[in-house]
Amino acid sequence: MRVMLATPTLARYPSLEYLMSMIKTINLCSQHGHTVDTAFVGGDAFVSKARNGLVQTFIESWKTAYPADVLVFIDDDQAWDENSFLRIISDPHEFIGVAIPKKMDADGSDPQTYNNVALDTDGKGNCFVENGMLRGTQIGSGMIAINRAAIEKMIAAYPQRYSPGDGGAHQLHYNLFESKIIWDEKDPMIIGQFWGEDLIFCKKWCALGEKLWIDPNVTVEHVGRKSWTGNFMQHLQKHASVEVTQLHPVAPTPEAIPETLQAIEELAA
């Protein structure tokens, strides 16, 4: 398998924690027969344009002797476990995301705070699980893995392209990542809500009838004036907004799919 690790970096220099994780990831993947290529877009203040440019780099690789199979976006201010990276790229789901802790201090009982993540539930507080992954409706793009089949579906459904206008390569970019103001369709006078490029990407993907999945067992450091470390499964265990002890598989029910939180954690071990 060939993986493209793609990172937009406004400051043009990833954190030391990012670089250490990247080196460990490349080495581990090599040991398992996988190649990790890196791609960066530096100095672009428009993150949606930077992400679309990295998608284009991924697509352009398909025309070469070394086409990439999976595109993994990871932000330049994060650190991750290389074994989790290997698990995610090896998973058959087409779109997998990781919940990233916010750079903020919450109350002392639980320092983990998340945003831009929403689980898909059955209306009774139970969320769907498959192969240790939780089904979601949105996830931030701080760490997401999208395989080639998913990108092919997206560009077929959203073929609009634009010139990045940066004086660089003359290739056009697909407009998969874009920020929007979401308005109330029934009353446009109601104040709208800003949606970032990551949530719009999720919205476009789900509009195709596709599913996105969240790996809750990845521990991530979000680096700023200090490191905010978070594990989404641990966060879910502390909060009752979703009944994580009653996770159930997506119908139809394969016997191999775990039905309890304990089983999910064992899969990730």
Solvent accessible surface area in square Angstrom, and as a share of the most:
residue,aa,sasa,rsa
1,M,88,0.39
2,R,58,0.21
3,V,0,0.00
4,M,13,0.06
5,L,0,0.00
6,A,0,0.00
7,T,0,0.00
8,P,16,0.10
9,T,6,0.04
10,L,115,0.57
11,A,53,0.41
12,R,169,0.62
13,Y,159,0.60
14,P,27,0.17
15,S,25,0.16
16,L,125,0.62
17,E,59,0.27
18,Y,0,0.00
19,L,63,0.31
20,M,94,0.42
21,S,7,0.05
22,M,29,0.13
23,I,88,0.44
24,K,101,0.43
25,T,0,0.00
26,I,55,0.28
27,N,80,0.41
28,L,26,0.13
29,C,0,0.00
30,S,71,0.46
31,Q,141,0.63
32,H,103,0.46
33,G,61,0.58
34,H,34,0.15
35,T,57,0.33
36,V,16,0.09
37,D,44,0.23
38,T,58,0.34
39,A,12,0.09
40,F,86,0.36
41,V,41,0.23
42,G,27,0.26
43,G,35,0.33
44,D,31,0.16
45,A,77,0.60
46,F,142,0.59
47,V,59,0.34
48,S,24,0.16
49,K,42,0.18
50,A,2,0.02
51,R,9,0.03
52,N,2,0.01
53,G,8,0.08
54,L,1,0.01
55,V,1,0.01
56,Q,9,0.04
57,T,55,0.32
58,F,0,0.00
59,I,16,0.08
60,E,53,0.24
61,S,14,0.09
62,W,43,0.15
63,K,154,0.65
64,T,78,0.45
65,A,86,0.67
66,Y,140,0.53
67,P,49,0.31
68,A,1,0.01
69,D,61,0.31
70,V,13,0.07
71,L,0,0.00
72,V,3,0.01
73,F,0,0.00
74,I,0,0.00
75,D,32,0.17
76,D,27,0.14
77,D,31,0.16
78,Q,2,0.01
79,A,11,0.08
80,W,15,0.05
81,D,56,0.29
82,E,38,0.17
83,N,82,0.42
84,S,6,0.04
85,F,1,0.00
86,L,24,0.12
87,R,62,0.23
88,I,8,0.04
89,I,6,0.03
90,S,64,0.41
91,D,17,0.09
92,P,106,0.67
93,H,27,0.12
94,E,43,0.19
95,F,1,0.00
96,I,2,0.01
97,G,0,0.00
98,V,3,0.02
99,A,2,0.02
100,I,25,0.13
101,P,3,0.02
102,K,62,0.26
103,K,87,0.37
104,M,77,0.35
105,D,78,0.41
106,A,40,0.31
107,D,89,0.46
108,G,84,0.81
109,S,92,0.59
110,D,8,0.04
111,P,82,0.52
112,Q,19,0.09
113,T,35,0.20
114,Y,27,0.10
115,N,78,0.40
116,N,54,0.28
117,V,31,0.18
118,A,34,0.27
119,L,28,0.14
120,D,31,0.16
121,T,50,0.29
122,D,53,0.28
123,G,72,0.70
124,K,170,0.72
125,G,25,0.24
126,N,20,0.10
127,C,0,0.00
128,F,31,0.13
129,V,0,0.00
130,E,49,0.22
131,N,68,0.35
132,G,7,0.06
133,M,4,0.02
134,L,0,0.00
135,R,27,0.10
136,G,4,0.04
137,T,62,0.36
138,Q,43,0.19
139,I,2,0.01
140,G,13,0.13
141,S,4,0.02
142,G,10,0.09
143,M,3,0.01
144,I,4,0.02
145,A,5,0.04
146,I,1,0.00
147,N,34,0.17
148,R,84,0.31
149,A,39,0.30
150,A,0,0.00
151,I,0,0.00
152,E,71,0.32
153,K,78,0.33
154,M,0,0.00
155,I,29,0.15
156,A,80,0.62
157,A,44,0.34
158,Y,44,0.17
159,P,79,0.50
160,Q,118,0.52
161,R,127,0.46
162,Y,63,0.24
163,S,76,0.49
164,P,17,0.11
165,G,69,0.66
166,D,92,0.47
167,G,81,0.78
168,G,41,0.39
169,A,70,0.54
170,H,181,0.81
171,Q,63,0.28
172,L,70,0.35
173,H,14,0.06
174,Y,36,0.14
175,N,45,0.23
176,L,0,0.00
177,F,1,0.00
178,E,35,0.16
179,S,53,0.34
180,K,90,0.38
181,I,78,0.39
182,I,51,0.26
183,W,137,0.48
184,D,57,0.29
185,E,173,0.78
186,K,194,0.82
187,D,58,0.30
188,P,92,0.58
189,M,170,0.76
190,I,85,0.43
191,I,163,0.83
192,G,22,0.21
193,Q,118,0.52
194,F,132,0.55
195,W,51,0.18
196,G,16,0.16
197,E,16,0.07
198,D,17,0.09
199,L,17,0.09
200,I,3,0.02
201,F,1,0.01
202,C,2,0.01
203,K,101,0.43
204,K,22,0.09
205,W,3,0.01
206,C,46,0.27
207,A,79,0.61
208,L,64,0.32
209,G,58,0.56
210,E,45,0.20
211,K,95,0.40
212,L,0,0.00
213,W,15,0.05
214,I,0,0.00
215,D,2,0.01
216,P,0,0.00
217,N,27,0.14
218,V,1,0.01
219,T,58,0.34
220,V,1,0.00
221,E,59,0.27
222,H,29,0.13
223,V,21,0.12
224,G,39,0.37
225,R,194,0.71
226,K,92,0.39
227,S,45,0.29
228,W,18,0.06
229,T,70,0.41
230,G,1,0.01
231,N,16,0.08
232,F,10,0.04
233,M,3,0.01
234,Q,93,0.42
235,H,32,0.14
236,L,10,0.05
237,Q,88,0.39
238,K,117,0.49
239,H,78,0.35
240,A,95,0.74
241,S,98,0.63
242,V,21,0.12
243,E,67,0.30
244,V,9,0.05
245,T,85,0.50
246,Q,105,0.47
247,L,2,0.01
248,H,51,0.23
249,P,13,0.08
250,V,29,0.17
251,A,82,0.64
252,P,121,0.76
253,T,86,0.50
254,P,60,0.38
255,E,179,0.80
256,A,99,0.77
257,I,18,0.09
258,P,11,0.07
259,E,103,0.46
260,T,69,0.40
261,L,21,0.11
262,Q,122,0.54
263,A,28,0.22
264,I,0,0.00
265,E,64,0.29
266,E,108,0.49
267,L,92,0.46
268,A,25,0.19
269,A,122,0.95
